[in-house]
Amino acid sequence: MKRIIIAVSVALMLISLLVGCNDGNNKSSYEQITPAEAKALMDSEEGYIILDVRTPEEFAERHIAGAILIPDYEIGEKAESILTDKEQLILVYCRSGRRSKNAANELATLGYTNIKEFGGINDWKYGTVTE
């Protein structure tokens, strides 16, 4: 019984040390928001970017007005040359939400600090345009 108490105490000390080393300032993250929250930001903010991370074919079919296209598989190689302000508000979407989450995470890893991921165009109820 004494060994169990010692083992639990040691485990708790190790956990508290690991948690204590985290300053809570995780720079490589993004915020997930709803399409309604994204629309509200678009209506109230200026100087933001709407980033579509689908394929060029999907983008041509329909996209949110004003969106720019960087397919998710090109974020690593193109983001820094196209998205030059790493503090600018970037609203990211795809078709259903999977690719936009991956792209938002990759942007955060590249040092972008104001990323809002709002899922997919399938849930967007505020109108789209075609090319």
N, CA, C and O atoms as a GROMACS GRO file, in nm:
protein
  524
    1MET      N    1   0.083  -0.120   0.000
    1MET     CA    2   0.000   0.000   0.000
    1MET      C    3   0.087   0.126   0.000
    1MET      O    4   0.058   0.223  -0.069
    2LYS      N    5   0.194   0.121   0.079
    2LYS     CA    6   0.285   0.235   0.087
    2LYS      C    7   0.350   0.263  -0.048
    2LYS      O    8   0.369   0.378  -0.086
    3ARG      N    9   0.384   0.156  -0.121
    3ARG     CA   10   0.444   0.171  -0.254
    3ARG      C   11   0.347   0.236  -0.352
    3ARG      O   12   0.388   0.318  -0.435
    4ILE      N   13   0.221   0.202  -0.343
    4ILE     CA   14   0.119   0.260  -0.430
    4ILE      C   15   0.108   0.410  -0.403
    4ILE      O   16   0.101   0.490  -0.497
    5ILE      N   17   0.105   0.448  -0.276
    5ILE     CA   18   0.096   0.590  -0.239
    5ILE      C   19   0.218   0.666  -0.291
    5ILE      O   20   0.205   0.777  -0.343
    6ILE      N   21   0.335   0.607  -0.277
    6ILE     CA   22   0.457   0.671  -0.327
    6ILE      C   23   0.453   0.684  -0.479
    6ILE      O   24   0.488   0.788  -0.534
    7ALA      N   25   0.410   0.578  -0.547
    7ALA     CA   26   0.402   0.580  -0.693
    7ALA      C   27   0.302   0.687  -0.741
    7ALA      O   28   0.330   0.759  -0.836
    8VAL      N   29   0.188   0.696  -0.676
    8VAL     CA   30   0.088   0.797  -0.712
    8VAL      C   31   0.144   0.937  -0.685
    8VAL      O   32   0.124   1.027  -0.766
    9SER      N   33   0.210   0.954  -0.574
    9SER     CA   34   0.269   1.085  -0.542
    9SER      C   35   0.372   1.127  -0.645
    9SER      O   36   0.374   1.242  -0.689
   10VAL      N   37   0.458   1.035  -0.684
   10VAL     CA   38   0.560   1.063  -0.786
   10VAL      C   39   0.492   1.098  -0.919
   10VAL      O   40   0.533   1.192  -0.987
   11ALA      N   41   0.391   1.022  -0.956
   11ALA     CA   42   0.319   1.048  -1.081
   11ALA      C   43   0.254   1.187  -1.079
   11ALA      O   44   0.261   1.260  -1.178
   12LEU      N   45   0.193   1.224  -0.967
   12LEU     CA   46   0.131   1.355  -0.956
   12LEU      C   47   0.235   1.467  -0.963
   12LEU      O   48   0.209   1.572  -1.023
   13MET      N   49   0.350   1.446  -0.904
   13MET     CA   50   0.457   1.547  -0.911
   13MET      C   51   0.505   1.564  -1.055
   13MET      O   52   0.528   1.676  -1.099
   14LEU      N   53   0.521   1.454  -1.128
   14LEU     CA   54   0.565   1.461  -1.266
   14LEU      C   55   0.461   1.533  -1.353
   14LEU      O   56   0.496   1.616  -1.437
   15ILE      N   57   0.335   1.503  -1.332
   15ILE     CA   58   0.228   1.569  -1.406
   15ILE      C   59   0.228   1.718  -1.377
   15ILE      O   60   0.216   1.799  -1.469
   16SER      N   61   0.241   1.757  -1.251
   16SER     CA   62   0.240   1.899  -1.217
   16SER      C   63   0.362   1.970  -1.276
   16SER      O   64   0.351   2.086  -1.315
   17LEU      N   65   0.476   1.903  -1.282
   17LEU     CA   66   0.594   1.963  -1.345
   17LEU      C   67   0.571   1.985  -1.493
   17LEU      O   68   0.605   2.091  -1.546
   18LEU      N   69   0.512   1.887  -1.561
   18LEU     CA   70   0.486   1.901  -1.704
   18LEU      C   71   0.385   2.011  -1.731
   18LEU      O   72   0.404   2.090  -1.823
   19VAL      N   73   0.280   2.016  -1.654
   19VAL     CA   74   0.178   2.121  -1.672
   19VAL      C   75   0.237   2.256  -1.637
   19VAL      O   76   0.207   2.355  -1.704
   20GLY      N   77   0.318   2.263  -1.536
   20GLY     CA   78   0.379   2.388  -1.494
   20GLY      C   79   0.474   2.444  -1.598
   20GLY      O   80   0.497   2.565  -1.600
   21CYS      N   81   0.529   2.361  -1.685
   21CYS     CA   82   0.619   2.408  -1.790
   21CYS      C   83   0.545   2.473  -1.905
   21CYS      O   84   0.606   2.543  -1.985
   22ASN      N   85   0.416   2.452  -1.915
   22ASN     CA   86   0.337   2.513  -2.021
   22ASN      C   87   0.296   2.652  -1.975
   22ASN      O   88   0.226   2.667  -1.876
   23ASP      N   89   0.342   2.754  -2.049
   23ASP     CA   90   0.310   2.891  -2.009
   23ASP      C   91   0.172   2.935  -2.055
   23ASP      O   92   0.132   3.049  -2.032
   24GLY      N   93   0.098   2.844  -2.121
   24GLY     CA   94  -0.037   2.876  -2.166
   24GLY      C   95  -0.038   2.967  -2.287
   24GLY      O   96  -0.143   3.016  -2.326
   25ASN      N   97   0.076   2.990  -2.346
   25ASN     CA   98   0.088   3.082  -2.458
   25ASN      C   99   0.116   3.003  -2.585
   25ASN      O  100   0.217   3.023  -2.651
   26ASN      N  101   0.026   2.914  -2.619
   26ASN     CA  102   0.042   2.828  -2.735
   26ASN      C  103   0.023   2.909  -2.862
   26ASN      O  104  -0.090   2.943  -2.897
   27LYS      N  105   0.131   2.939  -2.930
   27LYS     CA  106   0.127   3.022  -3.049
   27LYS      C  107   0.077   2.946  -3.172
   27LYS      O  108   0.030   3.008  -3.267
   28SER      N  109   0.087   2.815  -3.171
   28SER     CA  110   0.047   2.740  -3.289
   28SER      C  111  -0.093   2.683  -3.271
   28SER      O  112  -0.111   2.562  -3.258
   29SER      N  113  -0.192   2.772  -3.271
   29SER     CA  114  -0.330   2.728  -3.263
   29SER      C  115  -0.418   2.823  -3.342
   29SER      O  116  -0.375   2.930  -3.386
   30TYR      N  117  -0.541   2.782  -3.359
   30TYR     CA  118  -0.640   2.863  -3.429
   30TYR      C  119  -0.771   2.850  -3.353
   30TYR      O  120  -0.785   2.765  -3.266
   31GLU      N  121  -0.865   2.936  -3.387
   31GLU     CA  122  -0.995   2.931  -3.321
   31GLU      C  123  -1.098   2.875  -3.418
   31GLU      O  124  -1.105   2.918  -3.533
   32GLN      N  125  -1.176   2.781  -3.372
   32GLN     CA  126  -1.285   2.728  -3.452
   32GLN      C  127  -1.411   2.806  -3.418
   32GLN      O  128  -1.447   2.819  -3.302
   33ILE      N  129  -1.477   2.858  -3.522
   33ILE     CA  130  -1.599   2.935  -3.504
   33ILE      C  131  -1.708   2.879  -3.596
   33ILE      O  132  -1.680   2.794  -3.681
   34THR      N  133  -1.829   2.925  -3.578
   34THR     CA  134  -1.940   2.881  -3.662
   34THR      C  135  -1.947   2.966  -3.788
   34THR      O  136  -1.889   3.075  -3.792
   35PRO      N  137  -2.016   2.919  -3.891
   35PRO     CA  138  -2.037   3.002  -4.008
   35PRO      C  139  -2.106   3.135  -3.973
   35PRO      O  140  -2.074   3.239  -4.032
   36ALA      N  141  -2.200   3.133  -3.879
   36ALA     CA  142  -2.268   3.256  -3.838
   36ALA      C  143  -2.170   3.354  -3.775
   36ALA      O  144  -2.179   3.475  -3.799
   37GLU      N  145  -2.076   3.304  -3.694
   37GLU     CA  146  -1.975   3.391  -3.635
   37GLU      C  147  -1.882   3.447  -3.742
   37GLU      O  148  -1.839   3.562  -3.734
   38ALA      N  149  -1.850   3.364  -3.841
   38ALA     CA  150  -1.765   3.411  -3.952
   38ALA      C  151  -1.837   3.521  -4.029
   38ALA      O  152  -1.775   3.621  -4.065
   39LYS      N  153  -1.963   3.503  -4.056
   39LYS     CA  154  -2.042   3.604  -4.129
   39LYS      C  155  -2.048   3.733  -4.049
   39LYS      O  156  -2.035   3.841  -4.106
   40ALA      N  157  -2.066   3.724  -3.918
   40ALA     CA  158  -2.068   3.844  -3.834
   40ALA      C  159  -1.935   3.917  -3.839
   40ALA      O  160  -1.932   4.040  -3.843
   41LEU      N  161  -1.825   3.843  -3.840
   41LEU     CA  162  -1.693   3.907  -3.852
   41LEU      C  163  -1.678   3.974  -3.988
   41LEU      O  164  -1.625   4.085  -3.997
   42MET      N  165  -1.725   3.908  -4.093
   42MET     CA  166  -1.717   3.966  -4.227
   42MET      C  167  -1.798   4.096  -4.236
   42MET      O  168  -1.760   4.189  -4.307
   43ASP      N  169  -1.910   4.100  -4.164
   43ASP     CA  170  -1.995   4.219  -4.166
   43ASP      C  171  -1.942   4.332  -4.079
   43ASP      O  172  -1.975   4.448  -4.102
   44SER      N  173  -1.860   4.301  -3.980
   44SER     CA  174  -1.818   4.403  -3.884
   44SER      C  175  -1.670   4.440  -3.893
   44SER      O  176  -1.631   4.547  -3.845
   45GLU      N  177  -1.588   4.356  -3.951
   45GLU     CA  178  -1.444   4.381  -3.956
   45GLU      C  179  -1.402   4.429  -4.095
   45GLU      O  180  -1.477   4.418  -4.192
   46GLU      N  181  -1.281   4.481  -4.101
   46GLU     CA  182  -1.221   4.519  -4.228
   46GLU      C  183  -1.082   4.457  -4.235
   46GLU      O  184  -1.023   4.424  -4.132
   47GLY      N  185  -1.030   4.442  -4.356
   47GLY     CA  186  -0.894   4.396  -4.373
   47GLY      C  187  -0.872   4.249  -4.345
   47GLY      O  188  -0.759   4.207  -4.320
   48TYR      N  189  -0.976   4.169  -4.350
   48TYR     CA  190  -0.963   4.025  -4.328
   48TYR      C  191  -0.946   3.955  -4.462
   48TYR      O  192  -0.969   4.012  -4.568
   49ILE      N  193  -0.905   3.830  -4.454
   49ILE     CA  194  -0.895   3.744  -4.573
   49ILE      C  195  -0.987   3.625  -4.552
   49ILE      O  196  -0.987   3.564  -4.446
   50ILE      N  197  -1.064   3.593  -4.655
   50ILE     CA  198  -1.143   3.470  -4.656
   50ILE      C  199  -1.060   3.372  -4.739
   50ILE      O  200  -1.035   3.395  -4.857
   51LEU      N  201  -1.020   3.263  -4.677
   51LEU     CA  202  -0.932   3.168  -4.742
   51LEU      C  203  -1.006   3.037  -4.770
   51LEU      O  204  -1.048   2.968  -4.678
   52ASP      N  205  -1.021   3.006  -4.897
   52ASP     CA  206  -1.081   2.881  -4.942
   52ASP      C  207  -0.966   2.783  -4.968
   52ASP      O  208  -0.875   2.814  -5.045
   53VAL      N  209  -0.970   2.667  -4.905
   53VAL     CA  210  -0.860   2.571  -4.919
   53VAL      C  211  -0.902   2.446  -4.998
   53VAL      O  212  -0.839   2.341  -4.986
   54ARG      N  213  -1.006   2.460  -5.078
   54ARG     CA  214  -1.050   2.348  -5.162
   54ARG      C  215  -0.967   2.344  -5.291
   54ARG      O  216  -0.868   2.415  -5.305
   55THR      N  217  -1.008   2.261  -5.384
   55THR     CA  218  -0.938   2.251  -5.512
   55THR      C  219  -0.981   2.365  -5.604
   55THR      O  220  -1.086   2.426  -5.582
   56PRO      N  221  -0.903   2.395  -5.707
   56PRO     CA  222  -0.944   2.498  -5.803
   56PRO      C  223  -1.079   2.467  -5.869
   56PRO      O  224  -1.156   2.558  -5.896
   57GLU      N  225  -1.106   2.340  -5.894
   57GLU     CA  226  -1.234   2.301  -5.954
   57GLU      C  227  -1.351   2.332  -5.861
   57GLU      O  228  -1.454   2.383  -5.905
   58GLU      N  229  -1.336   2.300  -5.734
   58GLU     CA  230  -1.442   2.329  -5.636
   58GLU      C  231  -1.462   2.479  -5.623
   58GLU      O  232  -1.576   2.526  -5.617
   59PHE      N  233  -1.353   2.553  -5.620
   59PHE     CA  234  -1.359   2.699  -5.609
   59PHE      C  235  -1.435   2.758  -5.727
   59PHE      O  236  -1.520   2.845  -5.708
   60ALA      N  237  -1.406   2.712  -5.850
   60ALA     CA  238  -1.471   2.764  -5.969
   60ALA      C  239  -1.621   2.734  -5.969
   60ALA      O  240  -1.701   2.812  -6.020
   61GLU      N  241  -1.659   2.619  -5.910
   61GLU     CA  242  -1.800   2.582  -5.902
   61GLU      C  243  -1.880   2.682  -5.820
   61GLU      O  244  -1.987   2.727  -5.862
   62ARG      N  245  -1.828   2.716  -5.702
   62ARG     CA  246  -1.888   2.817  -5.615
   62ARG      C  247  -1.795   2.843  -5.498
   62ARG      O  248  -1.726   2.754  -5.449
   63HIS      N  249  -1.795   2.968  -5.454
   63HIS     CA  250  -1.713   3.007  -5.339
   63HIS      C  251  -1.775   3.130  -5.275
   63HIS      O  252  -1.864   3.193  -5.332
   64ILE      N  253  -1.727   3.164  -5.159
   64ILE     CA  254  -1.774   3.283  -5.089
   64ILE      C  255  -1.714   3.405  -5.158
   64ILE      O  256  -1.594   3.406  -5.188
   65ALA      N  257  -1.795   3.506  -5.182
   65ALA     CA  258  -1.749   3.626  -5.250
   65ALA      C  259  -1.629   3.686  -5.178
   65ALA      O  260  -1.629   3.702  -5.056
   66GLY      N  261  -1.526   3.719  -5.254
   66GLY     CA  262  -1.406   3.780  -5.198
   66GLY      C  263  -1.302   3.681  -5.149
   66GLY      O  264  -1.194   3.721  -5.107
   67ALA      N  265  -1.334   3.552  -5.153
   67ALA     CA  266  -1.240   3.451  -5.104
   67ALA      C  267  -1.122   3.439  -5.199
   67ALA      O  268  -1.134   3.459  -5.320
   68ILE      N  269  -1.007   3.405  -5.141
   68ILE     CA  270  -0.892   3.370  -5.223
   68ILE      C  271  -0.868   3.220  -5.208
   68ILE      O  272  -0.904   3.160  -5.107
   69LEU      N  273  -0.807   3.163  -5.307
   69LEU     CA  274  -0.787   3.018  -5.310
   69LEU      C  275  -0.640   2.984  -5.287
   69LEU      O  276  -0.552   3.030  -5.360
   70ILE      N  277  -0.617   2.903  -5.186
   70ILE     CA  278  -0.490   2.832  -5.171
   70ILE      C  279  -0.530   2.691  -5.128
   70ILE      O  280  -0.566   2.669  -5.013
   71PRO      N  281  -0.524   2.596  -5.220
   71PRO     CA  282  -0.562   2.459  -5.182
   71PRO      C  283  -0.483   2.411  -5.060
   71PRO      O  284  -0.367   2.447  -5.041
   72ASP      N  285  -0.548   2.330  -4.978
   72ASP     CA  286  -0.485   2.284  -4.854
   72ASP      C  287  -0.349   2.220  -4.878
   72ASP      O  288  -0.259   2.233  -4.796
   73TYR      N  289  -0.334   2.152  -4.989
   73TYR     CA  290  -0.208   2.084  -5.017
   73TYR      C  291  -0.098   2.180  -5.063
   73TYR      O  292   0.015   2.138  -5.086
   74GLU      N  293  -0.131   2.310  -5.078
   74GLU     CA  294  -0.031   2.410  -5.117
   74GLU      C  295  -0.004   2.513  -5.008
   74GLU      O  296   0.074   2.606  -5.029
   75ILE      N  297  -0.067   2.499  -4.892
   75ILE     CA  298  -0.050   2.598  -4.784
   75ILE      C  299   0.098   2.615  -4.749
   75ILE      O  300   0.147   2.728  -4.742
   76GLY      N  301   0.167   2.507  -4.727
   76GLY     CA  302   0.307   2.514  -4.685
   76GLY      C  303   0.397   2.587  -4.782
   76GLY      O  304   0.489   2.657  -4.740
   77GLU      N  305   0.371   2.572  -4.912
   77GLU     CA  306   0.459   2.635  -5.010
   77GLU      C  307   0.414   2.772  -5.057
   77GLU      O  308   0.496   2.849  -5.107
   78LYS      N  309   0.286   2.807  -5.042
   78LYS     CA  310   0.237   2.934  -5.096
   78LYS      C  311   0.191   3.036  -4.992
   78LYS      O  312   0.186   3.156  -5.022
   79ALA      N  313   0.157   2.992  -4.873
   79ALA     CA  314   0.094   3.083  -4.776
   79ALA      C  315   0.177   3.207  -4.750
   79ALA      O  316   0.124   3.318  -4.756
   80GLU      N  317   0.304   3.191  -4.721
   80GLU     CA  318   0.385   3.306  -4.680
   80GLU      C  319   0.405   3.407  -4.793
   80GLU      O  320   0.428   3.525  -4.765
   81SER      N  321   0.398   3.365  -4.917
   81SER     CA  322   0.412   3.461  -5.026
   81SER      C  323   0.280   3.531  -5.059
   81SER      O  324   0.281   3.641  -5.114
   82ILE      N  325   0.168   3.469  -5.026
   82ILE     CA  326   0.037   3.528  -5.055
   82ILE      C  327  -0.020   3.598  -4.932
   82ILE      O  328  -0.075   3.708  -4.943
   83LEU      N  329  -0.008   3.535  -4.817
   83LEU     CA  330  -0.060   3.589  -4.691
   83LEU      C  331   0.057   3.650  -4.615
   83LEU      O  332   0.114   3.587  -4.525
   84THR      N  333   0.092   3.772  -4.650
   84THR     CA  334   0.217   3.830  -4.599
   84THR      C  335   0.208   3.885  -4.458
   84THR      O  336   0.310   3.896  -4.390
   85ASP      N  337   0.087   3.919  -4.411
   85ASP     CA  338   0.070   3.972  -4.275
   85ASP      C  339   0.026   3.859  -4.183
   85ASP      O  340  -0.089   3.816  -4.189
   86LYS      N  341   0.115   3.813  -4.099
   86LYS     CA  342   0.084   3.698  -4.014
   86LYS      C  343  -0.010   3.731  -3.898
   86LYS      O  344  -0.053   3.641  -3.826
   87GLU      N  345  -0.041   3.860  -3.880
   87GLU     CA  346  -0.136   3.899  -3.775
   87GLU      C  347  -0.274   3.933  -3.831
   87GLU      O  348  -0.366   3.960  -3.754
   88GLN      N  349  -0.289   3.931  -3.962
   88GLN     CA  350  -0.416   3.963  -4.027
   88GLN      C  351  -0.520   3.855  -3.996
   88GLN      O  352  -0.487   3.737  -3.984
   89LEU      N  353  -0.645   3.897  -3.982
   89LEU     CA  354  -0.754   3.802  -3.960
   89LEU      C  355  -0.772   3.718  -4.086
   89LEU      O  356  -0.793   3.771  -4.195
   90ILE      N  357  -0.763   3.586  -4.069
   90ILE     CA  358  -0.781   3.492  -4.180
   90ILE      C  359  -0.895   3.398  -4.144
   90ILE      O  360  -0.888   3.326  -4.044
   91LEU      N  361  -0.999   3.399  -4.226
   91LEU     CA  362  -1.116   3.313  -4.207
   91LEU      C  363  -1.105   3.198  -4.306
   91LEU      O  364  -1.107   3.219  -4.427
   92VAL      N  365  -1.092   3.076  -4.255
   92VAL     CA  366  -1.060   2.960  -4.339
   92VAL      C  367  -1.180   2.866  -4.350
   92VAL      O  368  -1.246   2.834  -4.251
   93TYR      N  369  -1.206   2.821  -4.475
   93TYR     CA  370  -1.311   2.720  -4.495
   93TYR      C  371  -1.273   2.626  -4.609
   93TYR      O  372  -1.182   2.653  -4.687
   94CYS      N  373  -1.346   2.514  -4.616
   94CYS     CA  374  -1.330   2.417  -4.725
   94CYS      C  375  -1.470   2.369  -4.764
   94CYS      O  376  -1.564   2.448  -4.767
   95ARG      N  377  -1.485   2.242  -4.794
   95ARG     CA  378  -1.617   2.188  -4.828
   95ARG      C  379  -1.695   2.146  -4.705
   95ARG      O  380  -1.811   2.184  -4.687
   96SER      N  381  -1.629   2.066  -4.619
   96SER     CA  382  -1.701   2.012  -4.503
   96SER      C  383  -1.636   2.045  -4.369
   96SER      O  384  -1.699   2.029  -4.265
   97GLY      N  385  -1.510   2.091  -4.370
   97GLY     CA  386  -1.443   2.127  -4.246
   97GLY      C  387  -1.313   2.054  -4.218
   97GLY      O  388  -1.233   2.102  -4.137
   98ARG      N  389  -1.290   1.942  -4.280
   98ARG     CA  390  -1.168   1.864  -4.252
   98ARG      C  391  -1.044   1.935  -4.306
   98ARG      O  392  -0.947   1.954  -4.233
   99ARG      N  393  -1.047   1.974  -4.433
   99ARG     CA  394  -0.929   2.039  -4.492
   99ARG      C  395  -0.903   2.176  -4.431
   99ARG      O  396  -0.787   2.216  -4.417
  100SER      N  397  -1.009   2.246  -4.395
  100SER     CA  398  -0.989   2.380  -4.334
  100SER      C  399  -0.924   2.368  -4.197
  100SER      O  400  -0.843   2.453  -4.160
  101LYS      N  401  -0.958   2.266  -4.121
  101LYS     CA  402  -0.892   2.244  -3.991
  101LYS      C  403  -0.743   2.216  -4.012
  101LYS      O  404  -0.659   2.271  -3.941
  102ASN      N  405  -0.712   2.129  -4.107
  102ASN     CA  406  -0.572   2.098  -4.135
  102ASN      C  407  -0.496   2.222  -4.182
  102ASN      O  408  -0.384   2.247  -4.138
  103ALA      N  409  -0.558   2.300  -4.270
  103ALA     CA  410  -0.493   2.421  -4.322
  103ALA      C  411  -0.476   2.524  -4.212
  103ALA      O  412  -0.370   2.588  -4.203
  104ALA      N  413  -0.577   2.542  -4.127
  104ALA     CA  414  -0.567   2.638  -4.016
  104ALA      C  415  -0.455   2.598  -3.921
  104ALA      O  416  -0.380   2.683  -3.873
  105ASN      N  417  -0.443   2.470  -3.895
  105ASN     CA  418  -0.336   2.422  -3.809
  105ASN      C  419  -0.200   2.447  -3.873
  105ASN      O  420  -0.105   2.487  -3.805
  106GLU      N  421  -0.189   2.424  -4.002
  106GLU     CA  422  -0.062   2.447  -4.071
  106GLU      C  423  -0.028   2.596  -4.071
  106GLU      O  424   0.089   2.632  -4.053
  107LEU      N  425  -0.127   2.682  -4.092
  107LEU     CA  426  -0.103   2.827  -4.086
  107LEU      C  427  -0.052   2.867  -3.947
  107LEU      O  428   0.042   2.946  -3.935
  108ALA      N  429  -0.113   2.812  -3.845
  108ALA     CA  430  -0.069   2.843  -3.708
  108ALA      C  431   0.075   2.798  -3.687
  108ALA      O  432   0.154   2.869  -3.624
  109THR      N  433   0.108   2.682  -3.738
  109THR     CA  434   0.245   2.632  -3.727
  109THR      C  435   0.343   2.723  -3.799
  109THR      O  436   0.458   2.736  -3.758
  110LEU      N  437   0.298   2.787  -3.908
  110LEU     CA  438   0.383   2.880  -3.983
  110LEU      C  439   0.395   3.016  -3.914
  110LEU      O  440   0.471   3.102  -3.958
  111GLY      N  441   0.320   3.036  -3.805
  111GLY     CA  442   0.332   3.159  -3.728
  111GLY      C  443   0.218   3.258  -3.745
  111GLY      O  444   0.227   3.370  -3.693
  112TYR      N  445   0.111   3.222  -3.815
  112TYR     CA  446  -0.004   3.310  -3.827
  112TYR      C  447  -0.078   3.310  -3.693
  112TYR      O  448  -0.093   3.205  -3.631
  113THR      N  449  -0.124   3.427  -3.650
  113THR     CA  450  -0.174   3.440  -3.513
  113THR      C  451  -0.323   3.472  -3.502
  113THR      O  452  -0.376   3.474  -3.391
  114ASN      N  453  -0.392   3.498  -3.613
  114ASN     CA  454  -0.532   3.540  -3.605
  114ASN      C  455  -0.615   3.459  -3.703
  114ASN      O  456  -0.673   3.513  -3.797
  115ILE      N  457  -0.620   3.329  -3.680
  115ILE     CA  458  -0.687   3.236  -3.771
  115ILE      C  459  -0.819   3.190  -3.710
  115ILE      O  460  -0.825   3.148  -3.595
  116LYS      N  461  -0.924   3.200  -3.790
  116LYS     CA  462  -1.056   3.150  -3.749
  116LYS      C  463  -1.100   3.050  -3.855
  116LYS      O  464  -1.114   3.084  -3.972
  117GLU      N  465  -1.123   2.928  -3.814
  117GLU     CA  466  -1.166   2.822  -3.904
  117GLU      C  467  -1.316   2.804  -3.884
  117GLU      O  468  -1.361   2.784  -3.771
  118PHE      N  469  -1.394   2.810  -3.994
  118PHE     CA  470  -1.539   2.803  -3.977
  118PHE      C  471  -1.604   2.690  -4.055
  118PHE      O  472  -1.722   2.699  -4.091
  119GLY      N  473  -1.530   2.585  -4.082
  119GLY     CA  474  -1.591   2.465  -4.138
  119GLY      C  475  -1.600   2.467  -4.289
  119GLY      O  476  -1.506   2.508  -4.358
  120GLY      N  477  -1.715   2.422  -4.340
  120GLY     CA  478  -1.728   2.403  -4.482
  120GLY      C  479  -1.836   2.486  -4.548
  120GLY      O  480  -1.930   2.533  -4.484
  121ILE      N  481  -1.819   2.502  -4.678
  121ILE     CA  482  -1.916   2.576  -4.758
  121ILE      C  483  -2.052   2.504  -4.757
  121ILE      O  484  -2.155   2.567  -4.783
  122ASN      N  485  -2.052   2.375  -4.728
  122ASN     CA  486  -2.178   2.301  -4.720
  122ASN      C  487  -2.270   2.359  -4.612
  122ASN      O  488  -2.392   2.346  -4.622
  123ASP      N  489  -2.212   2.421  -4.509
  123ASP     CA  490  -2.292   2.479  -4.401
  123ASP      C  491  -2.308   2.630  -4.414
  123ASP      O  492  -2.367   2.694  -4.326
  124TRP      N  493  -2.256   2.689  -4.522
  124TRP     CA  494  -2.261   2.834  -4.543
  124TRP      C  495  -2.397   2.872  -4.601
  124TRP      O  496  -2.431   2.825  -4.710
  125LYS      N  497  -2.474   2.954  -4.532
  125LYS     CA  498  -2.610   2.989  -4.572
  125LYS      C  499  -2.621   3.133  -4.621
  125LYS      O  500  -2.731   3.188  -4.629
  126TYR      N  501  -2.508   3.196  -4.653
  126TYR     CA  502  -2.510   3.340  -4.678
  126TYR      C  503  -2.476   3.378  -4.820
  126TYR      O  504  -2.439   3.492  -4.847
  127GLY      N  505  -2.487   3.285  -4.913
  127GLY     CA  506  -2.465   3.315  -5.053
  127GLY      C  507  -2.322   3.286  -5.099
  127GLY      O  508  -2.225   3.300  -5.025
  128THR      N  509  -2.315   3.245  -5.226
  128THR     CA  510  -2.187   3.215  -5.288
  128THR      C  511  -2.188   3.272  -5.429
  128THR      O  512  -2.292   3.314  -5.480
  129VAL      N  513  -2.071   3.275  -5.491
  129VAL     CA  514  -2.056   3.319  -5.628
  129VAL      C  515  -1.986   3.210  -5.708
  129VAL      O  516  -1.926   3.119  -5.652
  130THR      N  517  -1.995   3.220  -5.840
  130THR     CA  518  -1.926   3.126  -5.928
  130THR      C  519  -1.831   3.202  -6.017
  130THR      O  520  -1.843   3.324  -6.035
  131GLU      N  521  -1.737   3.129  -6.074
  131GLU     CA  522  -1.644   3.189  -6.169
  131GLU      C  523  -1.678   3.149  -6.308
  131GLU      O  524  -1.611   3.190  -6.402
   0.00000   0.00000   0.00000
